[in-house]
Structures are given as structure tokens and as C-alpha cells.
């Protein structure tokens, strides 16, 4: 199980490692190669797709016409719990894969 997902910052072009650490999402700079920005189907309306991005050091999601539903599952670097990144009603959240109900929310920048 991966402990990080790496995305390139849209403004600075620096790569950021997205991780779950003790149940909280965190992102820090890294020199490792970036993957594409993941896309998620909205878990609430089931028709809107959202692209996760980092821009000028801030994490967010924006709607996209690309029809794709990526599975980004990360192992918590502290507790070894597995979490799946999701978007519901335009908000990024992460859900425990084993417990299936721990859903912290993160306010977003740039929805839409």
C-alpha cells in the first residue's frame, strides 16, 4: 500500500507528497516524480467529476469533464490504517477503508 500520492503544484511546478498522517491529510514538498492529478466521481450526486490539484501550496478540487474515477488509497504513515481519497458534494474527504465511516472534511479553495 502506498503512503503518498505526488502531485505537481500548478503555480510553482514543485512536487508535493500528499499523505495521511494520524488521520489528517498533509502535503509537503518532495523531489519524487509527480503522477497526474487524480479525478474522482462525486460520491453524493454520482454525475460530477472532480480533479484534485495543488496550486501555490494549497490543495483543492475543481470540476472536470473528464470521465474517470481514480482509486487513491493511502496508508496512514502513523497508524497504518488505509484511507481512500474521495470527493462528495464538491468536498475532498478521506474514508477509512477498513472501518468505512471515518470522514473528516477539508474546506476547499477553487471549487467549480
N, C-alpha and C positions, 0 to 999 in steps of 0.2 A: 504494500500500500504506500502510495506517495505521501510525503509530508508537506509538499509545496506545489504550487502551480505558479509559473512565472509568466508575467505579462509585461510588455514594454509600455512605458509611460508615453502617452501621445504627445506631450509637450517637450519633455526633456530628453526623450529617447533612452532614458536609463531603464534598466530592467528591475522589476520588483517581484520578490517572492511572496506569494500570498500563502499564509499558514493559519492553522487553528492552534492556539496555544492556551491551554487550560480553559477551553470552551469559548474563547474570544478570537475573532478574526483579526489578523495583524498582517501588515505588509511592510517589507523592508527591502532596501536596495540589495542587488546581487549582481555578480558578473556572469552568472549562468545564462545560457541561451533561453530566449523567450519562446513561448508557444503562442498560437493565435488566441485572440480574445474569445473566450468561450461564450456560447449562446445557449439560453435556456428558454424553454416553453413556460409561460406563466402558469403556475400551479392552481391559480384561482379561476381565471377566465378560460384557460385552455386554448386560446387562439392567438395571443400576443407573444412575440418572441423578443427576448431582451439580451443585449450584448453587455457583458461585464467588461469594464475598462478601468484603467488608471490614467488620470490626467493631472499633470502638475502635482503629483504626490497624493491625490485624493482618489478614492475608489468610488465607482458608481455604476449604474446600468442605464442603457438607453434602448429605446425600441428599435427594432430592425425588421426588415422584410425578409431576411434570410431565414428559411425554414430549417431549423436544426435544433436538436435538444442534446447538448453535451452532458456527459456524466463526469462531474468533477467531484471526486470523493477524496478527502484528505484525512490522514491520521493525525490526531492531536499530538503535538510534539511533547506535551507534558503527561497526558493521561492515557495515550494510546487508543482513545476512543475514535471511531471512524465517523466523519461528518460528510454529508453531501451538500454542496452548494446548490441553492435553488433561488428562484425569484417568484414571488406571489404578490399579485396586485401592485406590481412595479417596485417591490422592496426586496432587496437581497436578504436572504437568511440562510442559515446552515442548520441541518437537522441531523441528529444522531441516527446513524444507520441501524444500530443495534436496538436502541430504546424507541426510536421512531416518534419522538414527540418534543424534544428539546429544541425550541425555535426562537432564539434571540433575533431581534430585528436591528437593522442598521439604517439610519436615515441616509438618504441618497442625495447626491448632487446630480443635476442634469438629467432628470427623468424626462423622456419624450424625445 
